[in-house]
Amino acid sequence: MTTETLPPLPDISFDHTGFITTDIEASVHFWQNVLGFEAQPIGERRQEWISGFMGVEGAQVRLVHLFGHGTHIEFIQFDSPQDEAASPRASQGNVPHVCLMTSDVDTLRARILAGGGREQGRMVAITEGVAKGRRGLYMMDPHGVLIEIVEKPRS
């Protein structure tokens, strides 16, 4: 299919980014208490429609939406079926990340480490691209969600 044969683009808007977690309570704790997001109550989806919607036979899930820092993220835990957790790396295809801009990368890095996160990379000075002249690194939450932290531009 070429772009000339595509139907017209309807009105769309970006709503949220979602991640699968093996421990929804621990994910809420980290993203709420360490990174300052506000969690909505954890909900359940156990009716038949969720299997068709997600394309996962027998799906029974718990999910939560977290709001903060001008964005909205979602975590989903599969109670059924339970597949083995992946160990994502920044170099793997189809592995997403969240980028957080901060006025203090050292303090945010320390909070993430103290809250159970870990480093994927190391703190570096960025020498090219749109973030040239700033510092940052890739980290992970306790369940492997990649978090890029970068200094906000200096005024």
LINWOHU-V676505 format. One record per residue. RES is the residue in one small letter. OMEGA is omega in radians with two decimals (* if undefined). BURIAL is I if it has 24 or more other ideal C-beta (glycine too) atoms within 12 Angstrom, else O. D_CENTER is the distance of its C-alpha to the mean C-alpha in whole Angstrom. Layout:
# LINWOHU-V676505
res = (RES RES)
omega = (OMEGA OMEGA)
burial = (BURIAL BURIAL)
d_center = (D_CENTER D_CENTER)
This chain:
# LINWOHU-V676505
res = (m t t e t l p p l p d i s f d h t g f i t t d i e a s v h f w q n v l g f e a q p i g e r r q e w i s g f m g v e g a q v r l v h l f g h g t h i e f i q f d s p q d e a a s p r a s q g n v p h v c l m t s d v d t l r a r i l a g g g r e q g r m v a i t e g v a k g r r g l y m m d p h g v l i e i v e k p r s)
omega = (3.07 -3.14 3.12 -3.10 3.13 3.01 3.13 3.13 3.10 3.06 3.11 3.02 3.13 -3.09 -3.08 3.01 -3.11 3.11 3.03 3.14 3.06 -3.12 -3.03 3.14 3.12 3.09 3.10 -3.13 -3.10 -3.05 3.12 -3.01 -3.13 -3.03 2.97 3.05 3.09 -3.08 2.95 3.09 3.08 3.14 3.11 3.01 -3.04 -3.11 -3.02 -3.07 -3.04 3.10 3.12 -3.12 -3.08 -3.11 -3.14 -3.12 3.10 -3.08 2.95 -2.99 2.89 -3.10 3.14 3.05 3.13 -3.10 3.05 3.07 3.09 -3.12 -3.07 3.09 -3.12 3.00 -3.14 3.03 3.07 2.99 3.07 -0.28 3.12 3.08 3.12 3.13 3.09 3.04 -3.05 3.02 -3.10 -3.09 -3.11 3.06 3.09 3.06 -3.10 3.01 3.04 3.08 3.09 3.05 -3.08 3.07 -3.09 -3.10 -3.13 3.13 3.13 3.07 3.14 3.11 -3.13 3.11 -3.13 -3.13 3.09 3.07 3.13 3.12 2.96 3.09 3.10 -3.14 3.13 2.95 -3.12 -2.99 3.10 3.09 -3.05 -3.14 -3.13 3.12 3.11 3.08 3.08 3.10 3.00 3.07 3.07 2.98 -3.08 -3.12 3.03 3.06 -3.14 3.13 3.03 3.03 -3.08 3.07 2.98 3.08 3.10 3.14 *)
burial = (O O O O O O O O O O O O O O O O O O I I I I I I O I I I I I I I I I I O I O I O O I O O I O O O O I O O O O O O O O I O I I I I I I O O O O O O I I I I I I O O O O O O O O O O O O O O O O O O I I I I O I O O I O O I I O I I I O I O I I O I O O O O O O O O O O O O O I I I I I I I I I I I I I I I I I I O O O O)
d_center = (31 32 30 34 34 31 31 30 27 26 25 21 18 15 13 10 7 6 6 9 10 14 14 13 15 14 10 12 14 12 10 13 15 14 12 14 12 14 14 16 18 17 18 20 21 24 26 27 25 21 22 24 21 18 21 21 24 25 21 21 18 17 14 13 11 11 12 13 13 14 11 10 7 8 8 11 14 17 20 22 22 20 19 19 15 14 14 12 14 13 16 15 15 13 10 7 6 5 9 10 14 16 20 20 18 20 20 16 16 19 17 14 17 19 16 16 13 15 15 14 17 19 20 22 24 22 26 25 23 22 20 24 25 22 21 17 15 12 11 10 9 12 10 9 6 7 7 10 12 15 19 19 23 26 28)
